[in-house]
Amino acid sequence: MRWPEGFIAVDWGTTNRRAYRIDGDGRCGDEFEDDRGVLSVPTGDFGGAVAEIRARLGDRPLLLAGMVGSNRGWIEAPYVPCPAGVDEIAGALVWADEQAAIVPGVCDPRRADVMRGEEVQLLGAIADGSVSPGSLVCHPGTHNKWVEVADGRIATFRTIMTGELFNLLREHSILSDLLAEPAGPGDAFDAGVRDGLAHDVQAQLFSIRSRILLDQARREDAPSYTSGLLIGGDVRIGLEPAAAATQIVIMGRPELTRLYASAIAIAGREPVELDGERCFLAGIRQIAERIQ
């Protein structure tokens, strides 16, 4: 089957993968998500893992993005340096075989920073007009990205390890017994955001425990306050380059974009939320259209 007749797009991360059957008219005909991330592929048997995808979605060409192109994935696809647009990305595809292409990540050598997977969503949102020229884009996740867009390309970006830091605090810190319950929006989260925007996060972390010991805070509020504190600090750093007129866009999974949108609103800005899956599909179509 030729690419114009349809293909399979895969967003293949470290712990999960999402696969979509894109039909010849550009619409998503079928999809699935599972926990078969690159680290779960037995002894690097990506050929077998790809065969599983085709068994579920059909014998079509594959366009693979995310950690499948890392040094822990199938075949390493070297990073494309900023500024990077869809033409640069499509021109640097790495072919695992005649019917499977891997999307490269993007690097910012000036900041020694890298991304894999987020670039497809970003380019999709730029292509469909959801992100205007000169926007600042926040992509929440384990390693949150703040991306400056210029002339329809990824101009520069920085990564803040907010999600991973929260997980480390939950599992391996003196606060772990306080953070077992889920975090979510509400008064405690908002209070944490305000403290994260105003103060050094490192200096505030120990007070999460001490305020409970001194009956100045409720134990049940600790997870949401901590989440808000970390996200508030993240937003303070991320918004530094944004002028008053800069559009602030948040893209990703709704449960994460909602929290960041709330924090950005507390910081006095009006964010726009975008669904990351929709943006990924728009971006992967843009890349596929450029395959000869």
C-alpha positions in Angstrom: 0.0 0.0 0.0 1.2 3.5 -0.9 1.3 6.4 1.7 -1.5 8.4 0.0 -3.8 5.4 0.5 -3.4 5.5 4.2 -0.8 4.7 6.9 -0.5 3.9 10.6 0.8 6.7 13.0 2.3 5.7 16.3 3.1 7.9 19.3 5.5 5.5 21.0 6.7 6.6 24.4 8.8 5.1 27.2 6.0 3.3 29.0 3.0 3.6 26.6 2.1 3.7 22.9 -0.8 5.0 21.0 -1.4 3.9 17.4 -3.9 5.3 14.8 -5.0 4.1 11.4 -5.1 7.1 9.1 -7.2 6.4 6.1 -6.6 7.9 2.6 -9.0 10.8 3.3 -6.8 11.8 6.3 -9.3 10.7 8.9 -8.6 8.4 11.9 -10.3 5.1 11.1 -9.3 3.1 14.2 -6.9 3.4 17.1 -5.7 1.7 20.3 -3.5 2.6 23.3 -1.6 0.2 25.6 1.3 0.0 28.0 3.8 -1.5 25.4 6.3 1.4 25.6 9.8 1.1 24.3 11.2 -0.2 27.6 8.7 -3.1 27.6 9.7 -4.5 24.2 11.4 -7.8 24.9 15.1 -7.9 24.0 14.6 -5.1 21.6 12.2 -7.1 19.4 10.7 -4.1 17.7 10.0 -6.1 14.6 7.6 -8.2 16.6 6.1 -5.2 18.3 5.5 -3.6 14.9 3.9 -6.8 13.6 1.4 -6.6 16.6 0.4 -3.1 15.5 -0.2 -4.1 11.9 -2.2 -7.1 13.1 -4.5 -4.8 14.9 -4.7 -1.9 12.4 -3.8 -3.4 9.0 -0.8 -3.9 6.7 0.0 -0.3 6.1 3.2 1.9 6.1 4.1 3.1 9.6 5.1 6.6 10.8 6.6 6.3 14.3 7.3 9.2 16.7 8.5 9.5 20.2 11.0 7.5 22.2 11.0 4.7 19.6 13.6 6.9 17.8 15.8 7.3 20.9 18.9 5.3 21.8 16.6 3.1 23.8 14.2 2.6 20.9 14.2 0.7 17.6 16.6 2.8 15.6 18.0 6.1 16.7 16.8 9.1 14.7 19.2 12.0 15.3 17.8 15.3 16.6 17.0 18.2 14.3 18.4 21.4 15.7 16.3 24.5 16.3 14.8 26.4 14.6 12.9 23.4 13.3 9.7 23.2 11.2 7.8 20.4 9.5 10.0 20.5 6.4 13.2 20.0 8.5 11.5 17.2 10.5 10.1 15.4 7.4 13.5 15.7 5.7 15.3 13.9 8.5 13.1 10.8 8.8 15.0 7.6 9.5 13.8 4.5 7.7 13.8 1.3 9.8 12.7 -0.6 6.7 10.9 0.2 3.4 7.6 0.6 5.1 8.5 2.2 8.5 9.8 5.7 9.1 10.9 7.2 12.4 10.4 10.9 13.2 13.5 12.6 14.6 13.3 14.6 17.8 14.3 18.3 18.1 17.3 19.7 20.1 18.2 23.2 21.2 22.0 23.1 21.4 22.1 26.5 23.0 20.4 25.2 26.1 21.5 21.5 25.8 17.9 20.5 25.6 16.0 17.8 23.7 12.5 16.6 23.0 10.9 13.6 21.3 7.3 13.3 20.4 6.2 16.8 21.5 7.5 18.2 18.3 4.8 16.4 16.3 2.0 17.9 18.4 3.6 21.4 18.2 3.9 21.3 14.4 0.4 20.0 14.1 -1.0 22.9 16.1 1.1 25.4 14.1 -0.1 23.9 10.8 -3.8 24.1 11.7 -3.6 27.6 13.0 -4.2 26.8 16.7 -0.8 28.3 17.6 -0.1 31.7 16.2 3.3 33.1 15.3 5.2 34.3 18.3 3.3 32.0 20.8 4.7 30.5 23.9 3.6 26.8 24.2 3.5 24.8 27.4 3.5 21.0 27.0 2.9 19.4 30.4 4.2 16.0 31.3 6.8 14.2 33.2 9.3 16.6 31.7 7.4 19.7 30.9 8.3 21.7 27.8 8.1 25.5 27.3 8.4 26.2 23.6 8.9 29.6 21.9 7.4 29.5 18.3 8.6 31.9 15.6 7.7 31.9 11.9 5.9 28.6 12.1 8.9 26.8 13.6 10.1 25.6 17.0 12.6 28.5 17.8 13.8 27.5 21.2 12.6 25.6 24.3 13.4 24.5 27.8 12.5 21.5 29.9 11.4 21.6 33.5 11.3 18.2 35.3 8.1 19.0 37.3 6.2 15.8 36.9 9.3 13.6 37.7 10.1 15.8 40.7 6.6 15.3 42.1 6.9 11.5 41.6 10.3 11.4 43.3 8.9 13.4 46.3 5.9 11.0 46.4 8.1 7.9 46.4 11.4 8.7 48.0 11.3 11.8 50.2 10.4 12.8 53.7 7.1 13.9 52.3 6.2 10.5 50.8 3.7 9.6 53.5 1.8 12.8 52.9 1.6 12.5 49.1 0.0 9.1 48.7 -3.4 10.4 47.7 -4.2 11.9 44.3 -3.6 15.6 43.7 -6.2 17.8 42.0 -7.6 21.3 41.5 -9.1 23.3 44.4 -8.2 25.7 47.1 -5.1 23.8 48.3 -3.8 23.6 44.7 -4.4 27.3 44.2 -2.6 28.1 47.4 0.4 26.0 46.3 0.5 27.8 42.9 0.5 31.2 44.5 3.4 30.2 46.8 5.3 28.7 43.8 4.9 31.9 41.8 6.1 34.0 44.7 8.8 32.0 46.4 11.7 29.6 45.9 10.1 26.1 45.6 13.0 24.4 47.3 12.6 26.6 50.3 8.9 25.9 50.5 9.0 22.1 50.3 10.0 21.3 53.8 7.3 23.6 55.1 4.7 21.2 53.7 5.5 18.8 56.5 6.2 21.4 59.2 3.0 23.3 58.7 1.0 20.1 59.3 3.0 19.3 62.4 2.3 22.9 63.7 -1.5 22.6 62.8 -1.2 25.3 60.2 -2.3 23.0 57.3 -4.4 19.9 56.8 -2.7 16.6 56.0 -5.3 15.8 53.3 -4.4 19.0 51.4 -0.7 18.1 51.0 -0.8 16.3 47.6 -2.7 19.1 45.9 -0.7 21.9 47.6 2.6 20.2 46.6 1.4 19.8 43.0 0.3 23.4 42.9 3.7 24.5 44.5 5.7 22.7 41.8 3.5 23.8 38.9 3.5 27.4 40.2 7.3 27.4 40.2 7.3 25.8 36.8 5.0 28.5 35.4 7.0 31.3 37.0 10.1 30.1 35.0 8.2 29.3 31.9 6.5 32.7 31.6 9.8 34.7 31.9 10.2 35.2 28.2 6.5 36.0 27.5 5.6 39.6 26.7 2.1 40.9 27.6 0.8 40.3 24.1 2.2 36.7 23.8 -0.3 34.0 23.3 0.1 31.3 25.9 -1.0 27.8 24.7 -1.1 24.6 26.7 -1.3 21.3 24.8 -1.4 17.8 26.0 -3.7 15.5 28.0 -6.7 17.4 29.4 -6.1 16.4 33.0 -2.7 18.1 32.9 -3.6 21.1 30.7 -6.4 21.9 33.1 -4.0 22.2 36.0 -1.5 24.3 34.1 -4.3 26.5 32.7 -5.4 27.2 36.3 -1.9 28.1 37.4 -1.3 30.4 34.4 -4.6 32.2 35.1 -3.5 32.7 38.7 -0.3 34.2 37.2 -2.5 36.8 35.4 -2.5 35.4 31.9 -5.3 33.9 29.7 -4.2 30.5 28.4 -5.6 28.5 25.5 -5.9 24.7 26.0 -5.4 22.3 23.1 -6.0 18.6 23.0 -2.6 16.9 22.5 -4.0 13.9 20.6 -5.7 16.1 18.0 -2.5 18.1 17.6 -0.5 14.9 17.2 -2.7 13.7 14.4 -2.6 17.0 12.6 1.2 17.0 12.9 1.7 13.4 11.7 -0.4 14.1 8.7 1.7 17.1 7.8 4.8 14.9 7.9 3.2 12.1 5.9 2.2 14.5 3.2 5.9 15.3 2.6 7.0 11.6 2.1 7.8 11.0 -1.5 
